[in-house]
Amino acid sequence: MTNLSKSSLGVIVFVLICFGVLLRVNWINSQVENLEEKFQNYLQKFHKNYSNINEYQRRLVIFRNALEEIEVLNSKRKSNRSAIYGLTQYSDFTREEFLQMTLTNYKSLVQNAEIQKPNQPFVFRRKRVPVGKLPLKVDWRNKTFVSDVKSQRSCGACWAFSVIAVVESMNCLKHNKSEILSIQQMIDCSKYGNRGCLGGDMCTLLQWLTDNNVAIELEEHYPLQLQNEQCKMNRNGSGVVVDHYICRSFADNEEMILKLLATHGPIAVSINALTWQNYIGGVIQFHCSSSLKYMNHAVQLVGYDLSDEIPHYIAKNSWGKTFGNNGYLYIAVGGNLCGLANEVVALSVV
């Protein structure tokens, strides 16, 4: 090969390398622009704004990580009914921020034990039946016995939201009265270690309510403020009174949850919601630990569907109607998924 041809080959190789680098740079720029466009659309959709450039860039990186996580989670779907993940109002939060903003350091004070007033056996609203004879589908929303989805925002009082939701349902079932009750009264006044928006426990709330024969006031008389305030409870006022309750673990007997939903009514459960950050629909089957140490939230269960391709519970959350399916989500039956059988609350009202 002549020196000229060697020189020409070197030039060609150099040009090809430069062209490849240029293509790579253009591809990276297009990806960055595409990411920026997606982030701008996201900010507009969820009415967010980051005017500080450093904060904007930090949120952009978190957003990019969320997109990658969403892609991984959706790639593991086993069915069209499986949970689907996408962008939510929490997708530009770190996991730690999400935990602090929407969840609470919810510690089950029951730890597999039962808290129940002595000599007051819990009475099911209807006669219990064997699991094999339970209806395949129960949805108390269809009978208007479930109040609207609420938003706790950054107030960690899911324990109060879930219990009051059940009290509202049971009051409607017994007295045919759709009354919206005061969550704020629970936030401000509940004792026994409950700390309002800083966290609490469903079981100790019910113990406090029954020990003191507390009348739960109407929301219109004691409106929701979503912050800890001084207790303004009217001790001589009227309201709904909890009669009996159970607070138990059914981790080894999840069939009892189905029986409660079918023969008694809506219930409340403590749960691990850490992986719900980007949930937008479908049935959660995976990526949700049942360990007691991860209990950080509480929700109302309003029914189940055993006839579905993926048998599941119907859960009413307290993150507003923009979350999941109009504020609801679906969790597969069996295996104590998300720890939903670790602490189960059912109750009756006077």
Secondary structure, 3 states (H helix, E strand, C coil): CCHHHHHHHHHHHHHHHHHHHHHHHHHHHHHHHHHHHHHHHHHHHCCCCCCCHHHHHHHHHHHHHHHHHHHHHHHCCCCCCECEECCCCCCCCCHHHHHHHHCCCCCCCCCCCCCCCCCCCCCCCCCCCCHHHCCCEEEHHHHCCCCCCCECCCCCCHHHHHHHHHHHHHHHHHHCCCCCECHHHHHHHCCCCCCHHHCCCHHHHHHHHHHCCCEECECCCCCCCCCCCCCCCCCCCCCEEEEEEEEECCCCCCHHHHHHHHHCCCEEEEECCHHHCCEEECEECCCCCCCHHHCCEEEEEEEEECCCCCCEEEEECCECCCCCECCEEEEECCCCHHHCCCCEEEEEEC
